[in-house]
């Protein structure tokens, strides 16, 4: 009998409980976050994270030993009440993370700490399927929105365009634009970080110094891509009108920006390949 089938047969009641826990919360995350531009990467992250778990499990299952029941019970008593409250008052951000925490506690109880430690990347990577708290989003993105907006205003004003603005409000000609979160880095920073981390882990897992360099490159690439998108939307508004900028071209510019952001990570990786070779030689001297 296959290990998965054997585990389900031995812990069928636990499997039913896990399904009852995962189903409603994951549906809430999908219906509230994944349908938005900000959370559109969620299904991709879920599929690739499950594949990473499956791939790593074949390598680490020999380490599996039941965890300490006392530790698992204590963690459950801390996380479960928070999950229940978040579920009742429909705070999907907290509910998603707490549901994931309960699954990790259960996994610890079943297989122990060593396999979980060995699968640290899939565990962390899976967190990207859940929407971050709005307060954290606002705190992180507000300076980014203001900085990108002001840089776009300064550049276009220097080129002779009739443009001015304050904060995230931009006025060009007779039009006013509000640079929202999706137009100033939030979507690309989260999505690009998720896809970039997956690419870095798969291709450069063995060289952690070089992987760290590529991870740091994600932020400036995302900022540059968003700056380009804001410029494009301002110019579309100026030449084609507000309806064109807020309609199809708005969504198309977002998809194009994300594509160029991913290509930017690939370009940084290609340009830094000599550094990768030097680091590899330093780590494994002949």
Order of alpha helices (4+ residues) and beta strands (2+ residues): alpha-alpha-alpha-alpha-alpha-alpha-alpha-alpha-beta-beta-beta-alpha-alpha-alpha-alpha-alpha
